[in-house]
Amino acid sequence: MLDETVCIVAGGGNGLGEAAAHELADHGATVVVNDRGTSVSGEGSDAAVAERVAVDIREAGGEATAHHGDVSDFEYADRLVEETVAEHGRLDFVANFAGILRDGMSYKLDPEDWTAVVETNLTGQFAPLRAACGHWRETGEDGFDRQRSYLAVSAGAARGNLGQANYAAAKAGVLGMVRSVSTEMHRSDVRVNALVPNGYTRMTETVPEEHRPYTREEMPPEKVAPMVAYLASEAAEDVTGCTLYAGGDRVGVFSDPAMEAVGVKPDGWTVDSLADHFREDVAEDCDLTRTDAHF
């Protein structure tokens, strides 16, 4: 299904990224496994993490190489794309699972923890997207043999999550980025999508065991991987600008933000008219206290 397809899997050293790298290779893709080899909180660096996954894929009969570096660094992201093309002759697909967590309530969140999480989870999505799109625009002027594809990984936290203002902001930003860039790149035969995955990973293990939503056996990361391989394949032609879901036995498509209610006043609204009519008339059927949804 993915023969002669060259893929970069960023954050491919553990969990969902590792499972995706194996799935892509199992279907014939050549995989470049990128990982910085950090802890869940983004500390440390270990080139052996990506290399281990690449070795495992090769020992299973697939084709894979490792590439150690930080995808939130624009120069490194450019080099990752350039060296992939130089070594393998082309780049067809990028799946980006790179991410870290540094949780804390907003009113006492360390500014460094805000910056680190936003840099890794949002800039770390944009830098390789920018690099890949630049390469595809340059090389695809005369048309591709098939569409190229970028998959940015978001999270359910994009809807809001207690103690994760930094992570939620970054993951929500990914969705806006995907909607924008997918429109820019569609004319160039490049698909850009977001995936909200659900599977047991190192991040799940940061939750106290008694509060974890599921076990690894209930939600294995391997069940997310087929959606990733599908989006890399020609079977997903013209699937672009979407926010998709994969987890357990379920896959799905999220709706884009849409206005739930609207009120029109020909002469414009005032504070008094809003006080008189907004809650009772304009938003009559809307739940205006939504905090429970974010726990």
C-alpha positions as CSV (number, residue, x, y, z in Angstrom):
1,M,0.0,0.0,0.0
2,L,2.9,2.4,0.8
3,D,5.6,1.0,-1.5
4,E,8.0,3.7,-2.7
5,T,6.6,6.1,-0.1
6,V,9.1,8.0,2.1
7,C,7.8,9.1,5.5
8,I,9.1,11.2,8.4
9,V,7.6,10.4,11.8
10,A,8.5,13.1,14.2
11,G,8.3,12.1,17.9
12,G,8.6,8.5,16.6
13,G,10.6,7.2,19.5
14,N,7.8,6.2,21.8
15,G,4.1,5.6,22.2
16,L,1.8,6.7,19.3
17,G,4.7,7.8,17.1
18,E,6.5,4.6,17.5
19,A,3.4,2.6,16.7
20,A,2.8,4.8,13.6
21,A,6.4,4.3,12.4
22,H,6.0,0.5,12.6
23,E,2.6,0.6,10.9
24,L,4.0,2.7,8.0
25,A,7.0,0.4,7.6
26,D,4.8,-2.7,7.7
27,H,2.9,-1.4,4.7
28,G,6.0,-0.8,2.7
29,A,7.0,2.8,3.5
30,T,10.6,3.9,4.1
31,V,10.5,5.6,7.5
32,V,12.7,8.3,9.0
33,V,12.2,8.1,12.7
34,N,12.8,11.5,14.4
35,D,13.0,12.0,18.1
36,R,14.9,14.2,20.5
37,G,14.8,11.5,23.2
38,T,13.5,13.6,26.0
39,S,11.5,12.8,29.1
40,V,7.7,13.5,29.0
41,S,8.5,17.0,30.3
42,G,11.0,17.7,27.6
43,E,14.2,17.2,29.6
44,G,17.3,15.5,28.4
45,S,18.3,14.3,25.0
46,D,19.1,10.7,23.8
47,A,19.8,9.8,20.1
48,A,19.4,6.1,21.0
49,V,15.6,6.5,21.4
50,A,15.0,7.1,17.6
51,E,17.7,4.6,16.7
52,R,16.1,1.9,18.7
53,V,12.8,2.2,16.8
54,A,14.7,2.3,13.4
55,V,16.6,-0.8,14.3
56,D,13.4,-2.6,15.4
57,I,11.8,-1.8,12.1
58,R,14.8,-3.0,10.1
59,E,15.0,-6.2,12.1
60,A,11.3,-6.8,11.2
61,G,12.2,-6.5,7.6
62,G,11.3,-2.9,7.0
63,E,13.3,0.2,5.9
64,A,14.1,2.9,8.5
65,T,16.7,5.4,9.5
66,A,16.9,7.5,12.6
67,H,17.3,11.3,12.8
68,H,18.0,12.9,16.2
69,G,16.9,16.5,16.7
70,D,14.4,19.1,17.9
71,V,11.6,19.8,15.4
72,S,10.8,23.1,17.1
73,D,14.2,24.4,15.8
74,F,13.6,25.8,12.3
75,E,17.1,25.1,11.1
76,Y,16.9,21.5,12.2
77,A,13.4,21.1,10.6
78,D,14.8,22.3,7.3
79,R,17.8,19.9,7.7
80,L,15.5,17.0,8.5
81,V,13.6,17.5,5.3
82,E,16.7,18.2,3.2
83,E,18.6,15.1,4.5
84,T,15.6,12.9,4.1
85,V,15.3,13.9,0.4
86,A,19.0,13.6,-0.1
87,E,19.2,10.1,1.4
88,H,15.9,8.6,0.0
89,G,15.2,10.7,-3.1
90,R,11.8,12.1,-2.1
91,L,9.4,12.9,0.8
92,D,5.8,11.9,0.6
93,F,4.4,12.1,4.1
94,V,5.2,13.7,7.5
95,A,3.4,12.6,10.7
96,N,4.3,14.7,13.7
97,F,3.8,13.3,17.2
98,A,6.4,15.4,19.0
99,G,5.1,16.8,22.2
100,I,5.7,17.3,25.9
101,L,3.7,18.0,29.1
102,R,4.4,20.4,31.9
103,D,1.1,20.7,33.7
104,G,0.0,23.3,36.3
105,M,-2.9,25.4,37.3
106,S,-2.9,28.7,35.2
107,Y,-2.5,31.0,38.2
108,K,0.7,29.3,39.3
109,L,2.1,28.0,36.0
110,D,5.8,28.7,35.6
111,P,6.4,31.0,32.6
112,E,9.2,28.7,31.5
113,D,6.7,25.8,31.4
114,W,4.3,27.8,29.3
115,T,7.0,28.6,26.8
116,A,8.5,25.1,26.6
117,V,5.2,23.4,26.0
118,V,4.0,26.0,23.4
119,E,7.4,25.8,21.6
120,T,7.4,22.0,21.4
121,N,3.7,21.4,20.7
122,L,3.0,24.3,18.4
123,T,6.2,25.6,17.0
124,G,7.3,22.0,16.8
125,Q,4.4,21.4,14.4
126,F,4.9,24.5,12.3
127,A,8.6,24.3,11.7
128,P,8.6,20.9,9.9
129,L,5.3,21.8,8.2
130,R,6.9,24.9,6.9
131,A,10.0,23.0,5.8
132,A,8.0,20.2,4.1
133,C,5.6,22.6,2.3
134,G,8.5,24.7,1.1
135,H,10.1,21.6,-0.4
136,W,6.9,20.4,-1.9
137,R,6.1,23.7,-3.5
138,E,9.5,23.9,-5.0
139,T,9.6,20.3,-6.3
140,G,6.0,20.0,-7.3
141,E,5.8,22.8,-9.8
142,D,5.4,20.4,-12.7
143,G,3.0,18.2,-10.8
144,F,3.5,15.2,-8.4
145,D,3.1,11.6,-9.3
146,R,0.7,11.5,-6.3
147,Q,-0.4,13.9,-3.5
148,R,1.9,14.6,-0.6
149,S,0.5,14.7,3.0
150,Y,1.3,16.3,6.4
151,L,-0.4,15.0,9.6
152,A,-0.2,17.3,12.6
153,V,-1.1,15.7,15.9
154,S,-3.4,17.6,18.2
155,A,-5.2,16.3,21.4
156,G,-8.5,16.2,23.1
157,A,-7.0,18.9,25.4
158,A,-7.6,21.4,22.6
159,R,-11.2,21.6,23.9
160,G,-9.8,22.6,27.3
161,N,-8.4,20.5,30.1
162,L,-7.9,21.2,33.8
163,G,-4.3,22.1,34.6
164,Q,-3.2,22.1,31.0
165,A,-3.6,25.7,29.8
166,N,-0.3,25.6,28.0
167,Y,-0.9,22.2,26.4
168,A,-4.5,23.0,25.5
169,A,-3.5,26.4,23.9
170,A,-0.8,24.7,21.8
171,K,-3.0,21.8,20.6
172,A,-5.9,24.2,19.8
173,G,-3.4,26.3,17.8
174,V,-2.5,23.2,15.8
175,L,-6.1,23.0,14.6
176,G,-6.1,26.6,13.3
177,M,-2.8,26.1,11.7
178,V,-4.1,23.0,9.8
179,R,-7.2,24.8,8.5
180,S,-5.0,27.7,7.3
181,V,-2.2,25.7,5.7
182,S,-4.5,23.1,4.1
183,T,-6.2,25.9,2.2
184,E,-2.8,27.3,1.1
185,M,-1.4,24.0,-0.1
186,H,-4.4,22.3,-1.7
187,R,-3.6,23.8,-5.1
188,S,-0.2,22.3,-4.8
189,D,-1.6,18.8,-4.3
190,V,-0.6,18.7,-0.6
191,R,-3.0,17.4,2.0
192,V,-2.8,18.8,5.6
193,N,-4.8,17.3,8.4
194,A,-4.9,17.1,12.2
195,L,-5.3,13.9,14.2
196,V,-6.7,13.7,17.7
197,P,-5.5,10.3,18.9
198,N,-6.5,8.4,22.0
199,G,-4.2,5.8,23.3
200,Y,-2.1,4.8,26.3
201,T,1.3,6.5,26.3
202,R,3.9,7.9,28.6
203,M,1.7,11.0,29.0
204,T,-1.1,8.8,30.3
205,E,1.3,7.6,33.0
206,T,1.7,11.1,34.3
207,V,-1.9,10.8,35.6
208,P,-2.1,9.0,39.0
209,E,-3.0,5.4,38.4
210,E,-6.4,5.6,40.2
211,H,-7.4,8.5,37.8
212,R,-6.2,7.1,34.5
213,P,-9.1,6.9,32.0
214,Y,-8.0,3.5,30.6
215,T,-5.2,0.9,30.6
216,R,-2.8,0.1,27.8
217,E,-4.8,-3.1,27.1
218,E,-8.0,-1.1,26.7
219,M,-6.5,1.7,24.5
220,P,-3.3,0.5,22.8
221,P,-1.4,3.1,20.8
222,E,-1.2,0.5,17.9
223,K,-4.9,1.0,17.2
224,V,-4.3,4.7,16.3
225,A,-1.6,3.7,13.7
226,P,-3.8,2.5,10.9
227,M,-5.4,5.9,10.5
228,V,-1.9,7.4,10.1
229,A,-1.0,4.9,7.4
230,Y,-4.3,5.5,5.7
231,L,-3.6,9.3,5.6
232,A,-0.2,8.6,4.1
233,S,-1.7,6.5,1.3
234,E,-3.3,7.4,-2.1
235,A,-6.6,6.1,-0.7
236,A,-6.9,9.4,1.3
237,E,-6.6,11.5,-1.9
238,D,-8.2,15.0,-1.3
239,V,-8.9,14.3,2.4
240,T,-7.5,17.6,3.7
241,G,-8.3,20.4,6.2
242,C,-9.9,17.8,8.5
243,T,-9.6,17.2,12.2
244,L,-9.8,13.4,12.6
245,Y,-10.1,11.0,15.5
246,A,-8.6,7.6,16.1
247,G,-8.6,5.6,19.3
248,G,-9.5,2.0,20.3
249,D,-12.1,0.7,17.9
250,R,-13.3,4.1,16.8
251,V,-12.3,6.6,14.1
252,G,-14.1,9.8,13.3
253,V,-14.2,13.3,12.0
254,F,-14.7,16.4,14.2
255,S,-16.8,19.3,13.0
256,D,-15.1,22.7,12.6
257,P,-16.1,25.5,14.9
258,A,-19.5,26.9,14.0
259,M,-21.7,29.7,15.4
260,E,-24.3,28.1,17.7
261,A,-26.6,31.0,18.0
262,V,-26.9,34.5,16.6
263,G,-28.9,37.6,17.3
264,V,-29.3,40.7,15.0
265,K,-30.3,44.2,16.1
266,P,-30.6,46.6,13.2
267,D,-29.3,49.6,15.1
268,G,-26.5,47.7,16.8
269,W,-26.2,46.3,20.3
270,T,-25.7,48.2,23.5
271,V,-24.8,47.0,26.9
272,D,-28.4,47.5,28.0
273,S,-29.9,45.6,25.1
274,L,-27.4,42.8,25.6
275,A,-28.3,42.6,29.3
276,D,-32.0,42.4,28.3
277,H,-31.9,40.0,25.4
278,F,-28.6,38.0,25.1
279,R,-29.2,35.3,27.7
280,E,-33.0,34.9,27.2
281,D,-33.3,35.5,23.4
282,V,-30.0,35.1,21.5
283,A,-28.5,32.3,23.6
284,E,-31.8,30.8,24.8
285,D,-30.9,27.2,23.8
286,C,-27.2,27.5,24.6
287,D,-25.4,26.3,27.8
288,L,-23.5,29.3,28.9
289,T,-21.7,27.7,31.8
290,R,-19.4,25.1,30.2
291,T,-16.8,24.4,32.8
292,D,-17.8,20.8,33.3
293,A,-16.8,20.0,29.7
294,H,-13.2,20.8,30.5
295,F,-12.5,18.4,33.4
